[in-house]
Amino acid sequence: MTRVLITGANRGIGLALARQYAADSAEVIACCRNPSTARALRELVASTGGKVRTLPLDVADDASIASLKRAIGDLPLDVLINNAGINGTPKAQSAERIDVEGWMTTMRINALAPILIAQALRDNLLRGSDKKLVAISSDYASTGTNYGSSRDRYAYRASKAALNNGMRGLARDWADDGILVGILYPGWVRTDMGGERAAASPNSISAEHSALCLTRRIAELTPATSGAFLDYNGETLDW
């Protein structure tokens, strides 16, 4: 049975991924800061007959990452999905003014935490059959593509570009161990992070559709595509 660990699994894309993998008969370890208050996730646990279990994880806290590692011990992982992320704080992240603390928090959660989690759970991946490490990125990470105004998204854009670079490095450095790295843009998804514009746009997609496509892209990962920047349809994106 495939075993998958997902961060930020209490809502949005993370929750949809947990549902999709459970529907595909995988064993899911769903992580979030406060599983006891994540009602939708608790309902999923109750409805899946043991396929899904939860563990607490605050990706911004080194001690919490270490606690997660202790909790799973030497358990093999086939797929590790770093999904947890933030848009950035409501304070200024623009050409006119940068909120330093907000910038650093955004970088810590979006770019550094996935690397630290991957390092903490590397041995678990090596014990798995699939050995797939996945980062949920964003089209805003692309420096080569113009997505319009950057107002209030400076920290987010920078953090996702840094995430991509770090994961591409792991794809190279861990290739000899058989670890495959997926860097995936989930689409413009109708979630809290997608915001009101996504909710109202005919060009956005549901979290369920995104999760279905992402699981297919993860299943298709090969050494040839490891470390590539792809969207949910498998199209290559500009760095």
Secondary structure as UniProt FT lines:
FT   STRAND          3..6
FT   TURN            9..10
FT   HELIX           12..23
FT   TURN            24..25
FT   STRAND          27..32
FT   HELIX           35..37
FT   HELIX           39..47
FT   TURN            48..50
FT   STRAND          52..56
FT   TURN            59..60
FT   HELIX           62..72
FT   TURN            73..74
FT   STRAND          79..82
FT   HELIX           100..107
FT   HELIX           108..112
FT   HELIX           113..120
FT   HELIX           122..127
FT   STRAND          132..136
FT   HELIX           139..141
FT   TURN            151..152
FT   HELIX           154..173
FT   HELIX           175..177
FT   STRAND          180..185
FT   TURN            192..194
FT   HELIX           195..200
FT   TURN            202..203
FT   HELIX           207..220
FT   TURN            223..227
FT   STRAND          229..231
FT   TURN            232..233
//
